[in-house]
Each structure stands twice: as C-alpha cells, then as structure tokens.
Amino acid sequence: MKALQYASFGGAIEIVERGLPRPGPGEAVVAVAASGLCRSDWHAWAGHDAGVHLPQVPGHECAGVVAEVGAGVARWQPGDRVTAPFVNGCGVCPWCRSGQAQVCPDQTQPGFTDPGTHAEFVTVRAADTNLVGLPDGLSFDAAASLGCRFATAHRALTRRAVVAPGEWVVIVGAGGVGLSAVMIAAALGARPIAVDRNPAALELATRVGAEAVVTAGPAALTQLIELTGGAHVSLDAVGSAATADLAVRSLRRQGRHVQVGLVAEDPVVPLSRVIGWELSLLGSHGMPAVDYPALFRLIEHGLDPAMLVSRTVGLAEAATLMRQPSGEGEAGIVVLHPNRA
C-alpha cells in the first residue's frame, strides 16, 4: 500500500510503499477513504510527543470501510462503513469497561504510537471497543473530521465543561477543533465567540455559528470581557502559553476552562486568579466510541461537519501541508484521500 512516512523528527515526509497490514486477534483493518490533516500530526512530526515511534506513518483521523477482521471480532465485518476515535483503548481495563477509553492507560494512537491513517489501510486494535459505525447519510470526508476535531470539541463542551444554553463560550483558535467547537456550542444553544489571527478563519467562524469574533492581539482580552462580562466557559484549541492565558483570563468568576490544544511545553497558568475566582481547569482528550451516538444526534438535528471541509488533497500535497504547524492561511479542514498521489 501507499502511505506517508517520516524517519526523523522534523525531517522529510515521503510517499512510501509499505506492506499491507493484517489484523491480529481483536483487530480490524480499515481501507481508508478519507483522513483529516490535523495540527496534532504536526506536533508528532516535530517531535513534541515522546510516544511517537520512528519511522512513522502520520494521521489519526479516518473514515473508511472494514477490509478484514481478526479472530474474536464480533461486531464488525468487511464492508462496514466506520470511523474510530484517535485514542484506541485496550478494551479490557477498568476505564475501557466503564466507557472511558480516552484515558486508557494502555492506549495506542494511530500516527503516534502506531502507524497512522495517512495511508491506504490502517489497523484498529480492540475493534469491538474502538470502531464506530457511520450513519448512511454521513460522507467519508465529513466523517474524517470526527475522529479528533469534532469528537474532541464535543466531549470538551458536553462532558467536561457541561455547557448550558445561553452561556458565553470563548474559543481561542479557529482551526479545525476550534471551528468544530463553535458549531457544537451553537448547536447546544450557547453563545460562542471565536478568537484567531486569521481573518479567513474568523469569517468562517461567523458563517458556522459564532455570535462574535475577536482578532487575536493585545486588545483581545478587553474586547472579550466587554462582549461577555466574562465568559462562562473558555476553550483553548491552539495550545500555547499565550492562548491558554487568554482563555483563562477571559472567564468570569467560577468559570470553566477546557484545554484541548496540545502544548509543546507546559505553560504558566495564572493560579492566583484560579484560586480567588474559583475557576475550574479541565483537560479533555478526545472522545470514546461510546459517546459518538450523542454527536450523531446533533448531526441528525442540523450540525453539518461537511461545512468545515475546505478541500481534499492527495498524498504529495498532504506531505507539504503537514510541515505547516497551523495551516497558515488555511481556513477549514483539509482531508487527504490516500488513494490519490
């Protein structure tokens, strides 16, 4: 099969020929129809994650068709249309058994610990725990954005911050996960505000449901406080000291901050403000397969992930785009079709 691969952190990303994967016990091999390009892929390639093994096939968001299943797989068969979370739980630990596979201590992640989804085929471990069947009306391109961005945003807002209708939600970063958060917050009846430095991203945020947008910069915090009186919820979708600080300081007393953007180095958090204002700091790490039905219900009621798919690319163009840390100049989600050169 064809796949993207890099052999050193920050090094060349090349199209290579690799052997077809075969499923072991409990595993499924998925023929990848579409795979999202995500900022997390850049973090892995840049060497910001100690769990990445070299050489590595990047990619952790995919949608496709089950090609083959291993011994013991009961819920899936070849031909099923599927996606999967980017965290693959082991399926047997207490966390997996309680529906919390996203924090499984024996988790694997395509594109990080295991070969990823920027390939024609990918292996999904513990398939009965990790695979998710796709609704008939959901395209592969739209579904490819669910495994990380929409799923991460959905769990962050619904399970971690527990956003309520009418609440102000400040979302710092209008990339894939940030725009997904805007759409989900709006679908929940909340009042999302997007912050970004990219005018095209802010314009797209307005189109997909942001009540207001703010240009990142020295005046951003003042503008956010004037608009909201202090947000009920903030979400950092970028992952830097500056963006985390802005998100936390945009909160009102007893507000909730959710960190989903990966960080290269742990930022300094204004803990005096956290203590004095009784702020809640929450981490959120993807979403387990068992939570997908709630996201699908939002899609049934009008949430449209396809609105964020800006274009599709082949392997060669994806190799170039992966070297850009935040998709400079790109608004929306880029989807790779791995069977295209």
Phi, psi and omega per residue, in radians:
M1 nan 2.784 3.040
K2 -1.592 2.537 3.134
A3 -2.735 2.756 2.914
L4 -1.459 2.615 3.141
Q5 -2.737 2.496 2.966
Y6 -2.218 2.533 -3.065
A7 -1.859 -0.147 3.112
S8 -2.575 2.642 -3.141
F9 -1.180 2.229 -3.104
G10 1.337 0.096 -3.085
G11 -1.601 -2.923 -3.092
A12 -1.112 2.485 3.017
I13 -1.932 2.066 -2.971
E14 -2.148 2.735 2.975
I15 -1.501 2.153 -3.083
V16 -2.235 2.851 2.984
E17 -1.740 2.215 3.123
R18 -2.193 2.741 3.086
G19 -1.166 2.591 3.101
L20 -1.153 2.311 3.099
P21 -1.247 2.583 3.048
R22 -2.082 2.402 -3.072
P23 -1.326 2.369 2.983
G24 -1.521 -3.055 3.115
P25 -0.968 2.267 3.113
G26 1.405 -0.077 -3.054
E27 -1.742 2.838 3.010
A28 -2.323 2.513 2.997
V29 -1.785 2.257 -3.108
V30 -1.927 2.272 2.973
A31 -1.366 1.988 -2.998
V32 -1.376 2.086 3.060
A33 -1.595 -0.576 -3.112
A34 -2.678 2.504 -3.126
S35 -2.474 2.209 -3.117
G36 -1.324 2.558 2.993
L37 -1.665 2.155 -2.965
C38 -2.249 2.679 3.093
R39 -1.021 -0.541 3.124
S40 -1.095 -0.547 3.068
D41 -1.063 -0.698 3.117
W42 -1.143 -0.734 3.110
H43 -0.999 -0.760 3.137
A44 -1.104 -0.850 -3.131
W45 -1.078 -0.636 -3.104
A46 -1.319 -0.182 3.101
G47 1.597 0.394 -3.086
H48 -1.546 0.001 -3.107
D49 -2.224 2.072 -3.059
A50 -1.206 -0.249 -3.109
G51 -1.500 -0.040 -3.080
V52 -1.367 2.244 3.108
H53 -1.735 2.484 3.133
L54 -1.925 2.574 -0.155
P55 -1.201 2.713 -3.032
Q56 -2.276 2.451 2.929
V57 -1.615 2.087 -3.099
P58 -1.349 3.096 3.057
G59 1.796 2.361 -3.124
H60 -2.489 0.089 3.068
E61 -2.070 2.230 3.131
C62 -2.667 2.813 2.942
A63 -2.496 2.539 -3.116
G64 -3.121 -2.642 -3.043
V65 -2.218 2.371 3.074
V66 -1.070 2.171 3.130
A67 -1.688 -0.637 -3.074
E68 -2.799 2.533 3.094
V69 -2.136 2.623 3.120
G70 -1.562 3.102 3.135
A71 -1.052 2.417 3.069
G72 1.578 -0.150 3.113
V73 -1.342 2.122 -3.027
A74 -1.863 -0.458 -2.953
R75 -1.694 -0.185 -2.978
W76 -2.306 2.670 3.111
Q77 -2.552 2.789 3.132
P78 -0.939 2.407 -3.128
G79 1.757 -0.278 3.125
D80 -1.184 2.373 3.061
R81 -1.459 2.187 -2.976
V82 -2.511 2.836 2.833
T83 -2.349 -3.075 3.126
A84 -2.734 2.596 3.004
P85 -1.096 2.781 3.103
F86 -1.332 -0.299 3.006
V87 -1.697 2.069 3.059
N88 -1.703 1.928 3.099
G89 -1.320 2.819 -3.114
C90 -1.276 -0.412 3.113
G91 1.558 -0.161 -3.042
V92 -2.192 -0.260 -3.091
C93 -1.323 2.925 3.141
P94 -1.015 -0.618 -3.138
W95 -1.191 -0.806 3.107
C96 -1.086 -0.745 -3.104
R97 -1.165 -0.406 3.125
S98 -1.690 0.177 3.099
G99 1.448 0.362 -3.115
Q100 -2.073 0.832 -3.076
A101 -1.089 -0.344 -3.112
Q102 -1.179 -0.252 3.063
V103 -2.064 0.358 3.098
C104 -0.946 2.222 -3.135
P105 -1.217 -0.267 3.107
D106 -1.959 0.535 -3.092
Q107 -1.208 2.659 2.931
T108 -2.160 2.775 -3.120
Q109 -2.399 2.126 3.049
P110 -1.040 2.420 -3.122
G111 1.497 -0.144 3.121
F112 -2.160 -1.362 3.128
T113 -1.415 -0.494 -3.052
D114 -2.219 2.838 3.070
P115 -0.967 2.437 -2.959
G116 -1.696 -2.880 -2.950
T117 -1.665 -0.031 3.047
H118 -1.449 1.054 -3.043
A119 -2.738 2.905 -3.123
E120 -1.304 -0.412 3.098
F121 -2.456 2.611 3.088
V122 -2.502 2.573 3.111
T123 -1.651 2.344 3.042
V124 -1.968 2.040 3.131
R125 -1.318 2.856 3.103
A126 0.686 1.020 -2.979
A127 -1.015 -0.623 -3.128
D128 -1.181 -0.376 3.065
T129 -1.580 -0.637 -2.888
N130 -1.850 -0.399 3.135
L131 -1.337 2.617 -3.140
V132 -2.281 2.179 3.083
G133 -1.287 2.478 -3.091
L134 -1.644 2.416 2.992
P135 -1.047 2.598 -3.058
D136 -1.023 -0.618 -3.052
G137 -1.487 -0.003 -3.087
L138 -1.664 2.103 -3.095
S139 -1.249 2.768 3.079
F140 -1.076 -0.694 -3.133
D141 -1.069 -0.791 3.125
A142 -1.174 -0.713 -3.111
A143 -1.145 -0.502 -3.129
A144 -1.127 -0.372 3.131
S145 -1.492 -0.125 -3.052
L146 -1.402 -0.580 -2.961
G147 -1.068 -0.513 3.103
C148 -2.115 -1.094 -2.914
R149 -1.191 -1.046 -3.130
F150 -1.158 -0.708 3.136
A151 -1.105 -0.785 3.125
T152 -1.068 -0.812 -3.131
A153 -1.128 -0.694 -3.103
H154 -1.116 -0.859 -3.130
R155 -1.158 -0.697 3.141
A156 -1.015 -0.721 -3.064
L157 -1.500 -0.622 -3.040
T158 -1.608 -0.689 -3.064
R159 -1.662 -0.596 -3.065
R160 -1.651 -1.019 -3.140
A161 -1.429 -0.369 -3.118
V162 0.875 1.063 -3.101
V163 -1.133 2.401 3.133
A164 -1.918 2.703 3.077
P165 -0.972 2.441 3.107
G166 1.537 -0.195 -3.119
E167 -1.365 2.511 3.013
W168 -1.338 2.308 3.120
V169 -2.214 1.963 3.083
V170 -1.575 2.167 -3.106
I171 -2.061 1.938 -3.092
V172 -1.635 1.990 -3.087
G173 1.851 2.007 -3.115
A174 -1.930 0.810 2.944
G175 -1.514 -2.697 -3.070
G176 -1.045 -0.879 -3.108
V177 -1.258 -0.628 3.128
G178 -1.155 -0.774 3.098
L179 -1.149 -0.656 3.051
S180 -1.049 -0.726 3.128
A181 -1.125 -0.678 3.074
V182 -1.015 -0.856 -3.098
M183 -1.116 -0.725 -3.112
I184 -1.226 -0.737 3.107
A185 -1.044 -0.760 3.113
A186 -1.114 -0.709 3.132
A187 -1.132 -0.462 3.119
L188 -1.482 -0.034 -3.137
G189 1.520 0.174 3.100
A190 -1.484 -3.108 -3.054
R191 -2.111 1.515 -3.065
P192 -1.379 2.493 3.008
I193 -2.184 2.255 -3.132
A194 -1.800 2.445 3.089
V195 -2.126 2.233 3.108
D196 -2.844 2.851 3.086
R197 -1.680 -0.157 -3.072
N198 -1.641 1.973 -3.124
P199 -1.027 -0.642 3.139
A200 -1.139 -0.680 3.114
A201 -1.156 -0.696 3.114
L202 -1.164 -0.659 3.100
E203 -1.119 -0.719 3.102
L204 -1.159 -0.674 3.101
A205 -1.033 -0.687 3.101
T206 -1.115 -0.730 -3.104
R207 -1.152 -0.538 -3.057
V208 -1.733 0.144 2.967
G209 2.302 -0.036 3.131
A210 -1.167 2.292 3.080
E211 -1.255 -0.526 3.090
A212 -2.667 2.806 3.059
V213 -2.312 2.634 -3.114
V214 -2.340 2.318 3.094
T215 -1.353 2.241 3.133
A216 -1.070 2.449 -3.137
G217 2.719 -3.026 -3.053
P218 -1.036 -0.502 -3.087
A219 -1.587 -0.019 -2.992
A220 -1.095 -0.782 -3.082
L221 -1.092 -0.785 3.127
T222 -1.037 -0.758 3.135
Q223 -1.109 -0.714 3.136
L224 -1.109 -0.751 3.139
I225 -1.157 -0.685 3.112
E226 -1.108 -0.669 -3.111
L227 -1.253 -0.693 -2.937
T228 -1.947 -0.325 -2.940
G229 1.233 0.258 -3.013
G230 1.801 2.166 -3.064
A231 -1.304 2.655 3.009
H232 -1.297 -0.619 -3.071
V233 -2.415 2.450 2.980
S234 -2.232 2.651 -3.135
L235 -2.440 2.133 3.056
D236 -1.646 1.942 -3.131
A237 -1.755 0.144 -3.114
V238 -1.817 -1.087 3.141
G239 1.727 1.181 3.052
S240 -2.601 2.895 3.121
A241 -1.047 -0.726 -3.085
A242 -1.202 -0.760 -3.081
T243 -1.259 -0.660 3.093
A244 -1.126 -0.728 3.137
D245 -1.103 -0.785 3.122
L246 -1.067 -0.780 -3.111
A247 -1.072 -0.801 -3.118
V248 -1.144 -0.752 -3.106
R249 -1.256 -0.255 3.117
S250 -1.390 -0.120 -3.050
L251 -1.403 2.662 2.926
R252 -1.473 3.055 3.108
R253 -1.037 2.392 -3.094
Q254 1.115 0.444 3.062
G255 -1.338 2.934 -3.099
R256 -2.121 2.163 3.063
H257 -1.839 2.346 3.078
V258 -2.044 2.192 3.106
Q259 -1.750 2.030 3.076
V260 -2.110 -0.426 3.113
G261 -1.201 2.259 3.116
L262 -1.212 2.523 -3.103
V263 -2.043 2.463 3.061
A264 -1.323 -0.599 3.064
E265 -2.408 2.498 -3.124
D266 -1.125 2.203 -3.132
P267 -1.392 2.847 3.006
V268 -1.433 2.211 -3.114
V269 -1.804 2.428 3.128
P270 -1.247 1.387 -3.020
L271 -1.183 -0.474 3.078
S272 -1.069 -0.714 3.068
R273 -1.157 -0.717 3.138
V274 -1.031 -0.752 -3.129
I275 -1.224 -0.943 -3.021
G276 -1.143 -0.575 -3.122
W277 -1.739 0.063 -3.121
E278 0.910 0.881 3.095
L279 -1.392 2.634 3.058
S280 -1.840 2.224 3.086
L281 -1.892 2.111 -3.021
L282 -2.183 2.348 2.966
G283 -1.659 2.666 3.090
S284 -2.525 2.267 -2.964
H285 -2.249 1.486 3.097
G286 1.200 -2.669 -3.107
M287 -2.751 2.353 -3.138
P288 -1.302 2.819 -3.103
A289 -1.026 -0.578 -3.069
V290 -1.174 -0.291 -3.131
D291 -1.599 -0.100 -3.105
Y292 -1.087 -0.624 3.136
P293 -0.953 -0.635 3.119
A294 -1.142 -0.679 3.074
L295 -1.162 -0.722 3.111
F296 -1.085 -0.578 3.102
R297 -1.149 -0.663 3.051
L298 -1.106 -0.684 3.107
I299 -1.116 -0.716 3.099
E300 -1.059 -0.506 -3.105
H301 -1.709 0.281 2.970
G302 2.136 -0.284 3.062
L303 -1.119 2.225 -3.015
D304 -2.170 1.657 3.141
P305 -1.031 -0.474 -3.119
A306 -1.087 -0.359 3.132
M307 -1.084 -0.423 -3.075
L308 -1.642 -0.163 3.140
V309 -1.329 1.907 -3.056
S310 -1.496 -0.589 3.117
R311 -2.978 2.909 3.066
T312 -2.047 2.611 -3.084
V313 -2.390 2.868 3.013
G314 -1.657 -3.047 -3.058
L315 -1.077 -0.753 -3.058
A316 -1.117 -0.813 -3.139
E317 -1.195 -0.625 3.104
A318 -1.078 -0.652 3.132
A319 -1.073 -0.627 3.093
T320 -1.269 -0.794 -3.099
L321 -1.132 -0.547 -3.113
M322 -1.092 -0.409 -3.114
R323 -1.402 -0.060 -3.136
Q324 -1.700 2.117 -2.966
P325 -1.119 -0.520 -3.070
S326 -2.428 0.419 3.121
G327 1.048 0.854 -3.071
E328 -0.848 2.179 3.116
G329 1.431 -0.064 -3.090
E330 -1.736 2.171 3.048
A331 -1.935 2.194 -3.115
G332 1.790 -3.007 -3.036
I333 -1.849 2.269 3.058
V334 -1.667 2.315 -3.091
V335 -2.038 2.301 3.111
L336 -1.615 2.322 2.935
H337 -1.805 1.783 -2.978
P338 -1.189 -0.236 3.077
N339 -1.531 0.124 3.051
R340 -1.919 2.279 3.092
A341 -1.254 nan nan
